[in-house]
Amino acid sequence: MSDRYAVMGHPVSHSRSPFIHGQFAAQTGQDIDYTAIDVEPGSFVDAVKQFQAQGGKGLNVTVPYKQEAWQLVDTRSHRAELAGAVNTIRMNDDGSLYGDNTDGIGLLRDLTLNLDMTLHQKRILVLGAGGAVRGVLVPLLEQGPKQLTIANRTVEKAVELAKVFGSIAPVEPAGFEQLAGQSFDIIINGTAASLGGELPPVPDSAYENCELVYDMMYAREPTPFMAHASKHGVGAVDGLGMLVEQAAESFYVWRGVMPDTAPVIAAVRRALSGA
């Protein structure tokens, strides 16, 4: 009987995770059954316990339950502890739950391995101060950037993150209007603006001399943020690589095997484009 895994969230019908993990399993010869489970608000803890009672081995957790998963697990990885969010749960043989956060390492691998970017001594601008951003700050800061600025509509939230993560390396909080006159090497969009077809209010000066803009969202067409950057002559990529890379790290946490992500990224891109 196949080992059971799933992704839980709400909504979750759009999730690419079953396809991705199916690809990983086929590639590595692992016998798993991976499904998507839509969990109604207020019933996440019960859903996890029921899945575990039915023999489940592990879960991916997506919006809006990553903070709730962080509170639920018995032990956490160091990166999950700092992120304040869990997107990967491993169900141990003794019944305990181990929580990890693979979002940050997923972003880092996409930037450094797939896109061949160097983050050391770079000026990095991160847009947003929500859970998506919180989950990726540790790996970015550990690369030793020259400057890491968090810009958010509500400056207080950026200030809060700067305090939490400033022990790793200096973090500069800012409102979007405070970015005027500044330029950056890499701009990472962690806001939900692209989901609504909106553009983060970044002043044009930020794009001058920029090497890359990265939207953590992904879609069939370039996001408004990516399209705007392209008008400024800046290379732009979406977060599909991050999605697959964080999934690969989850797969490794569960199975102890690291899959080859390149063919899976290509396969998801083809599926997304309808090819």
Steps between C-alpha positions, in 0.01 A plus 500: 500500500635841403606749769247781519582870472288805427485876477248677723370852444193702409448525209729228372343368178746708292804346670776362279643298791339164410647523149842609629529228763370243255788597271748476788372156600522363146850639458636362828306173518320596820158340558276784617141612458466882510168686501361850558265547796287813531461582869223730615605782737491390862556131427874486418614329821227236473586441133868444583419259783256308281755472220761375745257249652434363152869426454615825340877552493528872427337821388570815309313796648401802298289814546348571748630237745879542520488686833250253643726213392790671680299495823382142452828312449702352787847596374622743233807553289709808573382667179135431584552635849627830364246519218206463736334281238502132399434378147626142546389251766661160545299247697749293698457134596463597868198714414678834538482775239815668364458837331728661243488798267646438155387824333824687565731226378273461197541867409874492569558194278299650218697824516848353546485165318236539228556870429871509590465813715749602767337660806817577697559876526190574290240764577173308537153652525221276631143623449243406764515399865252213522546128547649442153781744571554384856566149374783598262701756696737266686664341191526838328670662799735206545641572153651825630334766284643850511153630583159344550204736506143393580241739357135479597188718482475477879850597613442363851487144362832549323648641822378193690672264253819707517506450876436125480755424227753775573691259725613311189602806297389864478154553350371840393123556524333753270173624360468496121534878482834479681649304209512809278855566386625155602606225259537128554669200338216254565133574573281218637123542508344319794174697497171362371470786248550270201204282605274800448672617183646797686847654500694560824555879536875491449658826371669473161839586654506158667524330160806696385806271479286211626624154395185300567144529624341188647127456559425227753164454325479312172250494216465403135578857394758740650363674810447880495813536713705298251357687201575837661859398575547383142401848378796628702727247331529280807494120482188361668406153621208351692492265798439170321858388565460585868178292511676192367816551706312535830303188409825312435625595847171377651543174310849467646372568855250216459688246288871578546541523121562824306336498156635672189291816468592622150279258301212553743519880469486454121205261528300737723575790265369296205187405693447861602523623141267227379768354274 
